Amino acid sequence: MRPWPLASTVELENGVPLFLTVLSEALRLETTATPFSSDAIGDSAARLVGHLLKLGFSVSQVVHDYGDICQAITELAFEQNAPITVEEFHTLNRCLDNAIAEALIEPARLTAQSRSTDDVERLGELTQELRNMLNTALLAFHTLKRGSVGVNGNTGAVLGRALVGLQALVESRLSDIRVTANQQRRERLAVISFLNDVSLAGSLDAELRGQQFVIESVDPELAVDADTQLLGSAVMNLLTNAFKYTRAGGRVVLRAYREDTRLLIEVEDECGGIPDDNWDPYPALGEQRGHVRIGLGLGLSIARKAVKAHGGDIQTRNLPGKGCVFVIDVPLAAEEMPLTPALE
């Protein structure tokens, strides 16, 4: 009966029964003394989505199936005079929300794992990443609009992360174009104001991922001669990657301080760190960092170009068992120049 996307026979005979099996087990365990892990339904759904995509299903089909299952269950309960309690509906809704969220992000994860390291294909990979994020945002919005799940759940968080990711990708690409064209608009910026502006977007990203974002106090006298958009994009790129690879509930720290005549801006994450024998601060596109660090190369490469245009570079430190620190190292502004607040 669904007008779009059309439901195929294969979809009804394979996709729906497989998910119902996962869902029923999750609901059964919710009634036991040891409640079902909130992540388990998502993990199972992610594996299921990967299987369905290999069968030729589209992400839209999978996501709409989940929403239709919720509607079918509630309608069937009414027809059978078996009312669903508020607590039971919340459990069902949470399981479906986790499953839909995983269905939305799994294709991007699979794409990242299969990326080529050929530099010639990098623009195509960037375009594909933009397309994936845009599709994810549209599907999440459509799901929320249908009312299958609440806006404050995981699906709403997926929509928020997709929009933040789109903003970061666009800013990164604009920086790449401007650096390549040697177009800069430098001014003397108060570092504290500059980081306050950058941290606004960072705080939203951390909130959507359930993480703690800490901005350490900065010397108000510190200033830098910089292009706000270029340097801001570099810092935001490092923050985006830090949030992406830090576990839920983990902490990302942003700090800035003077070292002689240099300004050091550090982004410290909790990605778990990397064994020393596998440590590569600038991996090729598609390589992993830690257990889930994927596709860092292109964004970091663009960030380095922006920082180098300011007479600096990006340094790295591995914190085995804990995380990683990326450090932007640029010259401090000459003391006699007038201060200009960072542009919002």
C-alpha positions as CSV (number, residue, x, y, z in Angstrom):
1,M,0.0,0.0,0.0
2,R,3.0,2.3,0.4
3,P,3.2,4.7,-2.5
4,W,6.9,5.4,-2.2
5,P,9.4,3.8,-2.2
6,L,7.6,0.7,-3.6
7,A,7.9,-2.4,-1.4
8,S,9.2,-5.4,-3.4
9,T,8.3,-9.1,-2.7
10,V,12.0,-9.7,-1.8
11,E,11.7,-6.9,0.7
12,L,8.6,-8.3,2.4
13,E,9.9,-11.9,2.4
14,N,13.4,-11.0,3.6
15,G,13.9,-7.6,5.1
16,V,10.8,-7.3,7.3
17,P,11.0,-10.8,8.8
18,L,14.7,-10.4,9.6
19,F,14.1,-7.2,11.4
20,L,11.1,-8.5,13.2
21,T,13.4,-11.3,14.5
22,V,15.9,-8.8,15.8
23,L,13.1,-6.6,17.3
24,S,11.3,-9.4,19.0
25,E,14.5,-10.6,20.7
26,A,15.2,-7.1,21.9
27,L,11.7,-6.7,23.3
28,R,11.9,-10.1,25.0
29,L,15.1,-9.2,26.7
30,E,13.7,-5.9,27.8
31,T,11.3,-7.8,30.1
32,T,14.1,-9.8,31.8
33,A,16.1,-8.9,34.9
34,T,19.0,-7.8,32.7
35,P,17.5,-5.2,30.2
36,F,18.7,-5.3,26.6
37,S,21.6,-3.1,25.9
38,S,20.5,0.1,24.2
39,D,23.3,-0.4,21.7
40,A,22.5,-4.0,20.9
41,I,19.5,-3.3,18.7
42,G,21.5,-0.7,16.8
43,D,24.4,-3.2,16.3
44,S,22.0,-5.9,15.1
45,A,20.3,-3.4,12.8
46,A,23.6,-2.3,11.3
47,R,24.5,-5.9,10.4
48,L,21.0,-6.4,9.0
49,V,21.2,-3.2,6.9
50,G,24.6,-4.3,5.5
51,H,23.0,-7.6,4.5
52,L,19.9,-5.9,2.9
53,L,22.0,-3.4,1.0
54,K,24.0,-6.3,-0.5
55,L,20.6,-7.8,-1.6
56,G,20.0,-4.6,-3.6
57,F,17.7,-2.8,-1.1
58,S,17.9,1.0,-1.0
59,V,18.4,2.9,2.3
60,S,14.9,4.4,1.7
61,Q,13.3,1.0,1.6
62,V,15.0,-0.1,4.8
63,V,14.1,3.1,6.7
64,H,10.5,3.1,5.5
65,D,10.1,-0.5,6.4
66,Y,11.1,0.3,10.0
67,G,8.5,3.1,10.1
68,D,5.8,0.9,8.5
69,I,6.5,-1.9,11.1
70,C,5.8,0.6,13.9
71,Q,2.6,1.6,12.2
72,A,1.6,-2.0,11.5
73,I,2.2,-3.1,15.1
74,T,0.1,-0.3,16.6
75,E,-2.8,-0.9,14.1
76,L,-2.7,-4.7,14.6
77,A,-2.8,-4.2,18.4
78,F,-5.9,-2.0,18.0
79,E,-7.6,-4.6,15.7
80,Q,-6.8,-7.5,18.1
81,N,-7.9,-5.4,21.2
82,A,-4.5,-5.8,22.7
83,P,-3.6,-2.3,23.8
84,I,0.1,-1.3,24.1
85,T,1.0,0.3,27.4
86,V,3.0,3.5,27.5
87,E,6.1,1.7,28.8
88,E,5.8,-0.9,26.0
89,F,5.4,1.7,23.4
90,H,8.4,3.6,24.6
91,T,10.5,0.4,24.5
92,L,9.2,-0.3,20.9
93,N,9.9,3.3,19.9
94,R,13.4,3.3,21.3
95,C,14.3,0.0,19.5
96,L,12.9,1.4,16.2
97,D,14.6,4.7,16.7
98,N,18.0,3.0,17.3
99,A,17.4,0.8,14.2
100,I,16.5,3.7,11.9
101,A,19.5,5.7,13.1
102,E,21.8,2.8,12.3
103,A,20.2,2.3,8.9
104,L,20.8,5.9,8.1
105,I,24.5,5.9,9.0
106,E,25.5,2.4,7.9
107,P,25.8,3.2,4.2
108,A,28.2,6.1,4.9
109,R,30.3,3.7,7.1
110,L,30.4,1.1,4.4
111,T,31.4,3.7,1.9
112,A,34.2,5.0,4.1
113,Q,35.6,1.5,4.6
114,S,35.8,0.9,0.8
115,R,37.3,4.2,-0.3
116,S,40.2,4.3,-2.7
117,T,43.5,5.9,-1.7
118,D,44.1,7.3,-5.2
119,D,44.5,11.1,-5.1
120,V,42.7,11.4,-8.4
121,E,39.6,10.0,-6.9
122,R,39.5,12.4,-3.8
123,L,37.2,14.9,-5.3
124,G,34.8,12.1,-6.2
125,E,35.0,10.8,-2.7
126,L,34.3,14.2,-1.3
127,T,31.2,14.5,-3.6
128,Q,30.1,11.0,-2.5
129,E,30.4,12.0,1.2
130,L,28.4,15.1,0.6
131,R,25.7,13.1,-1.2
132,N,25.7,10.5,1.6
133,M,25.2,13.2,4.3
134,L,22.6,15.0,2.3
135,N,20.6,11.8,1.7
136,T,21.0,10.9,5.4
137,A,19.6,14.3,6.4
138,L,16.7,14.1,4.0
139,L,15.7,10.5,5.0
140,A,16.0,11.4,8.7
141,F,13.8,14.5,8.2
142,H,11.3,12.5,6.2
143,T,11.2,9.8,9.0
144,L,10.7,12.4,11.7
145,K,8.0,14.2,9.6
146,R,6.1,10.9,9.3
147,G,6.0,10.7,13.1
148,S,7.5,7.2,13.3
149,V,9.9,8.3,16.0
150,G,10.4,11.4,18.1
151,V,12.7,14.3,17.2
152,N,14.7,14.0,20.4
153,G,15.7,10.4,19.8
154,N,18.6,8.9,17.8
155,T,17.1,9.6,14.4
156,G,16.9,13.3,15.3
157,A,20.5,13.2,16.4
158,V,21.5,11.6,13.1
159,L,19.8,14.5,11.3
160,G,21.7,17.0,13.4
161,R,25.0,15.3,12.9
162,A,24.4,15.1,9.2
163,L,23.8,18.8,9.0
164,V,26.8,19.6,11.1
165,G,28.9,17.3,8.9
166,L,27.6,19.0,5.8
167,Q,28.6,22.4,7.2
168,A,32.1,21.1,8.0
169,L,32.6,19.6,4.6
170,V,31.4,22.7,2.8
171,E,33.7,24.9,4.9
172,S,36.6,22.5,4.4
173,R,36.1,22.5,0.6
174,L,35.8,26.3,0.5
175,S,39.1,26.6,2.4
176,D,40.7,24.2,0.0
177,I,39.6,26.3,-3.0
178,R,40.7,29.6,-1.4
179,V,44.1,28.2,-0.4
180,T,44.7,26.8,-3.9
181,A,43.7,30.2,-5.4
182,N,46.0,32.0,-2.8
183,Q,43.0,34.1,-1.7
184,Q,43.3,35.2,1.9
185,R,41.8,38.0,4.0
186,R,44.1,38.3,7.0
187,E,43.4,40.4,10.1
188,R,44.7,40.4,13.7
189,L,42.3,38.2,15.8
190,A,41.9,37.9,19.5
191,V,42.4,34.1,20.0
192,I,39.9,33.9,22.8
193,S,37.2,35.5,20.6
194,F,38.2,33.3,17.6
195,L,37.9,30.1,19.6
196,N,34.6,31.1,21.2
197,D,33.1,31.5,17.7
198,V,34.5,28.1,16.6
199,S,33.3,26.4,19.7
200,L,29.6,27.3,19.1
201,A,29.4,24.7,16.3
202,G,31.6,22.3,18.2
203,S,29.2,22.4,21.2
204,L,26.3,21.4,19.1
205,D,28.2,18.5,17.5
206,A,29.2,17.3,21.0
207,E,25.6,17.6,22.3
208,L,24.3,15.5,19.4
209,R,26.8,12.8,20.1
210,G,26.3,12.7,23.8
211,Q,29.9,13.9,24.5
212,Q,31.6,16.4,26.8
213,F,33.2,19.3,25.0
214,V,35.7,21.3,27.2
215,I,37.2,24.6,26.2
216,E,40.1,25.4,28.5
217,S,40.8,29.1,29.5
218,V,42.8,31.1,27.1
219,D,45.1,34.1,27.7
220,P,43.1,37.1,26.5
221,E,46.3,38.8,25.3
222,L,47.0,36.1,22.7
223,A,46.4,37.2,19.1
224,V,47.1,35.8,15.7
225,D,47.3,37.3,12.2
226,A,45.0,35.1,10.3
227,D,42.2,34.6,7.8
228,T,39.2,33.8,10.0
229,Q,37.5,31.4,7.6
230,L,40.6,29.4,6.7
231,L,42.0,29.0,10.2
232,G,38.5,28.4,11.6
233,S,37.8,25.7,9.1
234,A,41.1,24.0,10.0
235,V,40.2,24.0,13.7
236,M,36.6,22.9,13.0
237,N,37.9,20.0,10.8
238,L,40.0,18.7,13.7
239,L,37.1,19.1,16.1
240,T,34.7,17.3,13.8
241,N,37.1,14.3,13.5
242,A,37.6,14.3,17.3
243,F,33.9,14.1,17.9
244,K,33.4,11.5,15.2
245,Y,35.9,9.1,16.7
246,T,35.4,9.7,20.4
247,R,33.0,7.3,22.1
248,A,29.6,8.4,23.4
249,G,30.1,9.9,26.9
250,G,33.8,10.7,26.1
251,R,35.5,14.0,26.2
252,V,37.0,16.3,23.6
253,V,39.2,19.2,24.8
254,L,40.1,22.4,22.9
255,R,42.9,24.5,24.3
256,A,45.3,27.3,23.0
257,Y,48.5,28.6,24.5
258,R,51.7,30.4,23.7
259,E,55.1,28.7,23.2
260,D,57.7,31.4,22.5
261,T,56.5,33.3,19.4
262,R,54.1,30.5,18.3
263,L,50.4,29.9,19.0
264,L,49.5,26.3,19.7
265,I,45.8,25.2,19.3
266,E,45.3,21.7,20.5
267,V,42.3,19.3,20.0
268,E,42.5,16.2,22.2
269,D,40.1,13.3,21.8
270,E,39.4,10.0,23.3
271,C,39.5,7.7,20.3
272,G,41.3,5.0,22.3
273,G,44.8,5.8,20.9
274,I,46.8,3.6,18.5
275,P,49.6,1.1,19.1
276,D,52.9,2.8,18.4
277,D,53.8,0.4,15.6
278,N,50.6,1.3,13.8
279,W,50.8,5.1,14.4
280,D,50.6,7.1,11.2
281,P,49.5,10.8,11.8
282,Y,48.6,11.3,8.2
283,P,46.9,8.1,7.0
284,A,45.9,7.6,3.4
285,L,42.2,8.2,2.6
286,G,40.2,5.3,3.9
287,E,42.7,4.0,6.4
288,Q,41.6,3.4,10.0
289,R,42.8,5.2,13.1
290,G,42.2,3.3,16.3
291,H,39.3,0.8,16.1
292,V,37.0,3.1,14.1
293,R,39.1,6.0,12.8
294,I,38.2,6.0,9.2
295,G,38.8,8.4,6.3
296,L,40.8,11.0,8.1
297,G,43.3,11.7,5.3
298,L,41.4,14.1,3.0
299,G,40.0,16.4,5.8
300,L,43.4,16.6,7.5
301,S,45.2,17.3,4.3
302,I,42.9,20.3,3.6
303,A,43.3,21.5,7.2
304,R,47.1,21.3,6.8
305,K,47.1,23.3,3.6
306,A,45.1,26.1,5.4
307,V,47.5,26.1,8.4
308,K,50.6,26.1,6.1
309,A,49.2,29.1,4.3
310,H,49.5,30.9,7.7
311,G,53.2,29.8,8.1
312,G,52.5,26.9,10.3
313,D,51.7,23.2,10.4
314,I,49.7,20.5,12.2
315,Q,51.5,18.3,14.6
316,T,50.2,15.1,16.2
317,R,50.7,13.2,19.4
318,N,49.4,9.7,20.0
319,L,48.2,8.9,23.5
320,P,48.2,5.0,23.5
321,G,45.1,3.6,25.3
322,K,43.5,7.0,25.5
323,G,43.3,9.1,22.4
324,C,45.1,11.5,20.1
325,V,46.1,15.2,20.1
326,F,46.2,17.3,17.0
327,V,48.1,20.6,17.3
328,I,47.8,23.6,15.0
329,D,51.1,25.6,15.2
330,V,51.1,29.1,13.8
331,P,53.0,32.3,14.5
332,L,51.6,34.7,17.0
333,A,50.7,38.2,15.7
334,A,53.2,41.1,16.2
335,E,52.4,42.8,19.5
336,E,52.3,46.3,18.0
337,M,49.4,45.5,15.6
338,P,45.8,46.5,16.7
339,L,43.5,43.7,17.9
340,T,40.4,42.8,15.8
341,P,37.7,40.6,17.3
342,A,37.0,37.4,15.4
343,L,34.1,37.6,13.0
344,E,31.0,35.6,13.9
